[in-house]
Amino acid sequence: MKKIPMRKCVATGEQCPKKELLRIVRTPEGTVCVDTTGKANGRGAYLKKSMEALEAAKKKNVLSRALECNVTEDVYEEIRKVIAGE
């Protein structure tokens, strides 16, 4: 049986399979973006693919703390689009 990689959502604290989470990355250049491949260079934080987790992350400001930089409203909008499947 193959081992399923587990990661922790920064907003909810739940342990979930890596495929069920969304990776947000602060690149070495300092930009913050959504990593759909899961392989981009930089500091990453995992967020559950749900609007509830996104709202909790925004309210608690956990993405900024996890990525050690300021996360702008544009990044939250990009995450919202990915979760909605746009």
N, C-alpha and C positions, 0 to 999 in steps of 0.2 A: 504494500500500500504506500502510495506517495504522500509525503508530508505536505500539508497545506500551510503556507506561510501566513501567520497571524500578525496583525498590526492593531494598535490602539488608536481610536478616534480621539483627537485632542478636545473636541467639544463635549462628547457624551461620556468618554472614558470606557466605552465598550471595546472588548477584544473582538475583532471581526476578521474573516478571511481577507487577504490583501485585495482580491478582485472586487470585493464589495465596497471598497473605499476609494476615495479620490485623493490623489497626491498633489499637494500645493508645494511649490519649490521656490526658494530664494536662490537665484543663480549666483555664481561667483562675481558677476558684474553688478549685482545688487537689485536686479529686477525680480518681481514676484509674478509667477505665472502658474497656470494649471498644467500639470504633467499627465497627459493621457496615456503615455507609454509606460510610465513608472520607472524610467531609466535616465532621466535628465540629471545632469550634474548639479550639485548644490545641496543646500540644507532643505530637507523635506518634512512636511507634516501631513498626517492623514486625517481625512474628514469623511464621515459617513455620507453616502449619497442620498441625503434626505433634506428637505427644506427645514425640518425641525433642528437638525444638527447645524445647518448653516445659520439659522437665526440665533441659536445658542452661542455659536462661535463668534458671531458679530456682537452680540450683547455682552459677552464676557471678555471680548478682545483677546481670545486665546491664540488666534493665528499670529497676531503681532508678537506675542510672547514666545510662541514656539519657533517662529522664524527669525526672531531677534531683529526685526525691522518693522517699519510702519506699513500696514496693509491698507491700500486705498479702496475707495468705493468701487472703482473700476474692476478690481480683482474680485470683489464679492459679486458683482454683476456677471462677470465671466463664469464664476463658479455656479451661479444660479442658472445660467444658460446651459452649462454642461449637465447639471442635475435634471433640468427640464427636458433635455434631449434635443435642444435647438441646434 
